[in-house]
Amino acid sequence: MNRGISIQAGFFTAAFQKRVNTAVLFRHTYESRITQIFNEELEKYRKVELQYDKETGYFHNREQQQKWNLFFARELEKMR
């Protein structure tokens, strides 16, 4: 797997987990709330992914890819 994709997946997963772990969930609505959080984070991820692809030229611009990898690593560290 491409390291950039792996970092992006980790970024999405950490953001989703953080939101779920800090959400107030009720027994009767927790499933819909978790689905809502997932969809909101997925939409954010898709926007970041489009920007990433545009700036890295779909992994061809190594310099930009390294900058993005650093961005993802820093953001992941903030979520811990």
C-alpha positions in Angstrom: 0.0 0.0 0.0 1.2 3.5 -0.8 2.5 5.2 2.4 0.5 8.4 1.5 -2.7 6.4 1.3 -1.9 4.6 4.5 -1.3 7.9 6.4 -4.6 9.3 4.9 -6.5 6.2 6.1 -5.0 6.6 9.6 -5.9 10.3 9.6 -9.6 9.5 8.8 -9.8 6.6 11.3 -8.3 8.7 14.1 -10.6 11.7 13.4 -13.7 9.4 13.3 -12.6 7.6 16.5 -12.0 10.8 18.3 -15.4 12.2 17.4 -17.2 8.9 18.4 -15.3 8.7 21.7 -16.2 12.3 22.6 -19.8 12.2 21.4 -22.8 12.0 23.7 -24.6 8.9 22.6 -28.0 7.6 23.7 -29.2 4.1 23.5 -32.1 4.8 21.2 -30.2 7.0 18.7 -26.5 5.9 19.0 -26.6 4.0 15.6 -27.9 7.0 13.7 -25.5 9.4 15.5 -22.5 7.2 14.7 -23.5 7.0 11.1 -23.9 10.8 11.0 -20.4 11.3 12.5 -19.0 8.8 10.0 -20.6 10.6 7.0 -19.4 14.0 8.3 -15.9 12.8 8.7 -16.0 11.0 5.3 -17.0 14.2 3.6 -14.1 16.1 5.3 -11.8 13.3 4.3 -13.0 13.4 0.6 -12.3 17.1 0.5 -8.8 16.7 1.9 -8.2 13.8 -0.5 -9.2 15.9 -3.5 -6.8 18.7 -2.4 -4.1 16.1 -1.7 -4.5 14.6 -5.2 -4.5 18.0 -6.8 -1.3 19.2 -5.1 0.6 15.9 -5.3 -0.4 15.2 -8.9 -1.7 11.8 -7.9 1.6 10.9 -6.2 3.8 12.2 -8.9 5.0 15.3 -7.1 7.1 13.8 -4.4 8.0 17.1 -2.7 4.3 18.0 -2.2 3.5 14.4 -1.1 6.2 14.7 1.6 4.6 18.0 2.8 1.2 16.3 3.0 2.6 13.3 4.7 4.1 15.6 7.3 0.7 17.4 7.6 -1.1 14.1 8.2 1.5 12.9 10.7 1.2 16.2 12.7 -2.6 16.1 12.6 -2.5 12.4 13.8 -0.2 13.4 16.7 -2.7 16.2 17.7 -5.5 13.6 17.9 -3.6 11.4 20.4 
